[in-house]
Every structure is written in structure tokens, then in C-alpha cells.
Amino acid sequence: MYSLIVVPPPCDGAAEQIRVSTGERLTFGRAAGDGGLVIAHAGVPRAAGEITAHRSFWLLSNHSEDQTYVVENPEGAGEHMKVAPGRQEAPVPFEFSRVVLPAGGDLLAFEVWAPCHAFRSVARHGLSGERTAAAFSLDRTKRYFAVLAALCEPRLRGEPHAPPPAVEELVDRLRPVWPGVSRSAVYWNVDYLAVKLRLRPDPDVPEPGRRFNGRKESLVSLALRFDLVREDDLGVLTPSLSGAGR
């Protein structure tokens, strides 16, 4: 059974994809040899690295002398990992990955498709005692959550490096589900979220040197890092699906 599918750049169909079974290794580089992934670019080392399939994840070795490789999760709104020069068998946990190689001023990439992750039930049956306190208490029917979803939307829509939307953009985006939205209401909800998610100690305590854009960036970073907002949650920005309250 094949564990990984490696999609070279460019790829015109399934016939050009490379299948790698569990335990097998695939070399890549400018001169990868028979059966390897050849990346014909003068800025790519002859032996750039190696991929090893290992059940539900895979390992990446960086054979470059001076270039860090980046493995991006295209479905993770900016989630990525770095593999330093010389690093061997770094485990990559993403189901869908984009390996980015710096090459003479260009950024070259190829994709790796891993098996679907396996999950066990997290339901607690027959356990007595108090329930575990929620790490983040968010009500997805409230307007503050719609504001948070609008802040995260650009990155969840496939722009991992997008800056948080400006206040005017947030007002325009929220108006279909919140006709009375205003700039001051957006400011208030962003401040409320910063306190609720413990990014600020107290709403009445000023933050010296702390700009509003910094709070937005911190909220987006926290929300995406812990999956507080997922792509499915963007439905709160659709009038027919949204029930955001005060």
C-alpha cells in the first residue's frame, strides 16, 4: 500500500505523481538519480534532501548546506514548520503539505499528500467528578465571534500571510449579518475579545505602546493556532446562516 503521494512541479496528471510506500525513501534535488524527484533549477542542490514515508506521517531530511526548507500546511491558515540545513528526518504531521525550497531568488515548491489522520473518540463515558474547564469559552452565536471570524477569514480563505482586515473592511464584511455595525462597535468587540481570550488583563487598563492593529494580529494568531475559528465557522458571516446575537 502506498503511504505518500508526491506531486512534482509542474504535474500534468496522476501519471507524473510519485508513490512512496511506508518505509521507502525518495530523494529530491537537481540530480536526484533514478527514481528520485528531479527539480531542474540551478539554485537547487544536486542532493537537496530526502523524504521517508512512515505510516500516517512522513520524515523530511534537508541535505542543503545553507538553505532552510519550509513545509506549509495549505489548509492551516499559515501553519508551517521549518527544517534547518542538515536536519535529518524531521517529522511532518500535515495531511497535505507544500515543501518550499529557496532557489536562487525563486521559491520552488512540490506537494506531499499523506494518509488521512486517524482519530479516536474523545467522548468521556463513565467518568465521575467535575468536568474539565473549557480552555476558551466562545459563543458562536454572539457578535464578537462574527468579528473574530471576519478577522480570521482572509487567512482561512487561503492567504496565509494576509494582514488582519482594516476596521472599514470589517464593517463592510459584517454589515450583511449585522446591519447596525459601526466602527466603534468593531473596536469594542475587538477589545472585548482581547480581554475574553486573556490577551489583555483588564478592559479599563491602558496598554502603553499597544496599537489596535497589534491586538487584531494577536487575536488572529491565537484563534488560528488553537483552531478557535475554522473554515466551517465562516458561515456566521453569511446572512442565511448567521444568528449572531449581542
C-alpha positions as CSV (number, residue, x, y, z in Angstrom):
1,M,0.0,0.0,0.0
2,Y,1.3,3.5,-0.8
3,S,1.6,5.8,2.1
4,L,2.6,9.1,0.3
5,I,1.9,10.7,-3.0
6,V,4.5,13.3,-4.1
7,V,3.3,15.8,-6.7
8,P,6.3,17.3,-8.6
9,P,6.3,20.9,-10.1
10,P,4.7,21.0,-12.5
11,C,2.4,18.0,-12.6
12,D,0.1,17.3,-15.6
13,G,-1.7,14.3,-14.2
14,A,-1.6,11.2,-12.0
15,A,0.9,9.5,-14.2
16,E,3.6,12.1,-13.1
17,Q,2.9,11.7,-9.4
18,I,5.3,9.6,-7.3
19,R,4.0,6.9,-4.9
20,V,6.1,6.1,-1.9
21,S,5.3,3.1,0.4
22,T,5.8,3.0,4.1
23,G,9.5,2.6,4.9
24,E,10.6,3.7,1.4
25,R,12.8,6.8,0.8
26,L,12.6,9.3,-2.0
27,T,15.5,11.6,-2.8
28,F,14.9,15.0,-4.4
29,G,17.3,17.6,-5.9
30,R,18.8,18.8,-9.1
31,A,20.4,15.4,-9.8
32,A,18.2,13.1,-7.7
33,G,19.2,9.9,-9.5
34,D,17.0,7.1,-10.8
35,G,13.6,7.1,-9.2
36,G,14.1,10.4,-7.4
37,L,12.3,13.7,-7.7
38,V,14.3,15.9,-10.1
39,I,13.9,19.6,-9.6
40,A,15.8,21.2,-12.6
41,H,16.9,24.5,-11.2
42,A,20.4,25.8,-10.8
43,G,19.6,27.0,-7.3
44,V,18.6,23.6,-6.0
45,P,21.4,21.4,-4.7
46,R,22.2,18.2,-6.6
47,A,21.2,16.2,-3.5
48,A,18.7,18.6,-1.8
49,G,17.0,16.2,0.5
50,E,15.1,13.0,1.2
51,I,11.5,12.0,2.1
52,T,10.7,8.9,4.1
53,A,7.2,7.5,4.3
54,H,6.2,6.4,7.8
55,R,2.7,5.2,8.2
56,S,0.4,8.2,8.8
57,F,3.2,10.8,8.7
58,W,6.5,11.4,6.9
59,L,10.0,12.5,7.5
60,L,12.0,15.2,5.7
61,S,15.8,15.4,5.6
62,N,17.5,18.6,4.5
63,H,20.8,18.0,2.7
64,S,21.4,21.6,1.8
65,E,24.4,23.3,3.2
66,D,22.8,26.7,3.9
67,Q,19.1,26.8,3.0
68,T,16.2,26.3,5.4
69,Y,13.3,24.4,3.9
70,V,9.7,25.4,4.8
71,V,6.8,22.9,4.9
72,E,3.5,24.6,4.7
73,N,0.0,23.3,5.5
74,P,-2.1,24.9,2.8
75,E,-5.2,24.0,4.8
76,G,-3.8,25.5,8.0
77,A,-4.1,29.3,7.5
78,G,-0.4,29.9,7.8
79,E,0.6,26.8,9.7
80,H,4.1,25.7,8.8
81,M,7.3,24.2,10.0
82,K,11.0,24.9,9.3
83,V,13.7,22.3,8.5
84,A,17.2,23.7,9.0
85,P,20.2,22.8,6.9
86,G,21.5,19.4,7.8
87,R,18.4,18.4,9.8
88,Q,17.6,14.7,9.4
89,E,14.2,13.0,9.5
90,A,12.1,15.9,10.7
91,P,8.6,14.5,11.3
92,V,5.9,16.3,9.2
93,P,2.4,16.0,10.7
94,F,0.3,17.5,7.9
95,E,-2.1,15.5,5.7
96,F,-1.5,17.9,2.8
97,S,1.9,19.7,2.6
98,R,3.7,22.1,0.4
99,V,7.5,21.9,0.6
100,V,9.1,25.2,-0.3
101,L,12.7,25.4,-1.4
102,P,14.6,28.7,-1.7
103,A,16.4,28.6,-5.1
104,G,18.5,31.4,-6.5
105,G,15.9,34.1,-5.8
106,D,13.0,31.9,-6.6
107,L,10.7,29.9,-4.3
108,L,10.1,26.4,-5.7
109,A,7.5,24.0,-4.3
110,F,6.3,20.5,-4.5
111,E,3.4,18.8,-2.7
112,V,3.2,15.8,-0.5
113,W,-0.1,14.1,0.2
114,A,-0.1,11.9,3.3
115,P,-2.8,9.4,4.6
116,C,-5.8,10.9,6.4
117,H,-5.2,11.2,10.1
118,A,-6.7,8.6,12.5
119,F,-8.7,9.8,15.4
120,R,-10.2,8.1,18.5
121,S,-13.3,9.1,20.2
122,V,-12.8,11.8,22.8
123,A,-16.1,11.2,24.5
124,R,-15.8,10.6,28.2
125,H,-18.0,7.7,29.3
126,G,-18.5,6.6,32.9
127,L,-16.1,9.1,34.4
128,S,-17.2,10.7,37.6
129,G,-16.3,14.1,39.0
130,E,-16.3,17.7,37.7
131,R,-16.0,18.4,34.0
132,T,-12.7,19.9,32.8
133,A,-13.0,23.7,32.5
134,A,-13.1,25.0,28.9
135,A,-9.8,26.5,27.7
136,F,-11.5,29.1,25.7
137,S,-15.2,29.9,26.2
138,L,-16.6,31.3,23.0
139,D,-20.3,31.5,22.0
140,R,-20.5,31.2,18.2
141,T,-24.0,32.9,18.2
142,K,-22.6,36.2,19.5
143,R,-21.5,39.2,17.5
144,Y,-18.0,39.1,19.0
145,F,-17.5,35.7,17.4
146,A,-18.6,37.1,14.0
147,V,-16.0,39.8,14.4
148,L,-13.3,37.2,15.2
149,A,-14.4,35.1,12.2
150,A,-14.1,38.2,9.9
151,L,-10.6,38.9,11.3
152,C,-9.5,35.3,10.5
153,E,-11.3,35.0,7.2
154,P,-8.5,36.1,4.8
155,R,-6.1,33.5,6.2
156,L,-8.7,30.8,6.3
157,R,-9.5,31.5,2.6
158,G,-6.0,30.7,1.5
159,E,-4.0,33.8,2.1
160,P,-1.7,32.7,5.0
161,H,0.3,35.9,5.1
162,A,-2.6,38.3,4.8
163,P,-2.7,41.1,7.3
164,P,-5.9,41.4,9.5
165,P,-8.6,43.4,7.8
166,A,-8.9,47.1,8.5
167,V,-11.8,48.4,10.6
168,E,-13.6,49.7,7.5
169,E,-13.2,46.3,5.8
170,L,-14.6,44.6,8.9
171,V,-17.6,46.9,9.0
172,D,-18.3,46.1,5.3
173,R,-17.9,42.4,5.8
174,L,-20.1,42.3,8.9
175,R,-22.9,44.5,7.6
176,P,-24.9,41.7,5.8
177,V,-25.3,39.9,9.1
178,W,-25.2,42.9,11.4
179,P,-26.9,45.9,9.7
180,G,-26.2,48.3,12.6
181,V,-22.5,47.6,12.8
182,S,-20.2,50.6,13.2
183,R,-16.5,51.3,13.6
184,S,-17.0,51.9,17.3
185,A,-18.8,48.6,17.7
186,V,-15.9,46.8,15.9
187,Y,-13.4,48.5,18.2
188,W,-15.4,47.5,21.3
189,N,-15.7,43.8,20.2
190,V,-12.0,43.6,19.4
191,D,-11.2,44.9,22.9
192,Y,-13.7,42.6,24.4
193,L,-12.2,39.6,22.6
194,A,-8.7,40.6,23.8
195,V,-9.9,40.5,27.4
196,K,-12.0,37.4,27.0
197,L,-9.1,35.5,25.4
198,R,-6.7,36.8,28.1
199,L,-4.6,38.9,25.7
200,R,-5.4,42.0,27.9
201,P,-5.7,41.9,31.7
202,D,-8.5,44.5,32.1
203,P,-10.6,46.5,29.6
204,D,-10.1,49.7,31.6
205,V,-6.3,49.4,31.8
206,P,-4.4,51.2,29.0
207,E,-1.8,49.4,27.1
208,P,1.3,51.6,26.6
209,G,2.6,51.3,23.1
210,R,0.0,48.7,22.2
211,R,-1.7,49.5,18.9
212,F,-5.1,48.4,17.7
213,N,-3.6,46.5,14.7
214,G,-1.4,44.7,17.2
215,R,-4.4,43.4,19.1
216,K,-6.0,42.2,15.9
217,E,-2.9,40.4,14.8
218,S,-2.7,38.7,18.3
219,L,-6.3,37.7,18.1
220,V,-5.9,36.1,14.7
221,S,-2.7,34.4,15.7
222,L,-4.3,32.9,18.8
223,A,-7.5,31.9,17.2
224,L,-5.8,30.1,14.3
225,R,-3.2,28.5,16.4
226,F,-5.7,26.8,18.6
227,D,-8.5,26.3,16.0
228,L,-10.9,28.6,17.7
229,V,-12.1,29.6,14.3
230,R,-12.2,27.1,11.4
231,E,-13.2,27.5,7.8
232,D,-16.6,25.9,8.7
233,D,-17.2,28.8,11.2
234,L,-17.2,31.4,8.4
235,G,-20.8,30.5,7.9
236,V,-21.6,33.1,10.6
237,L,-20.7,35.7,8.0
238,T,-23.5,34.5,5.7
239,P,-26.9,36.1,6.4
240,S,-28.9,32.9,5.9
241,L,-26.7,31.0,8.3
242,S,-25.8,33.6,10.9
243,G,-27.7,34.1,14.1
244,A,-25.1,36.3,15.8
245,G,-26.6,38.0,18.9
246,R,-25.4,40.8,21.0
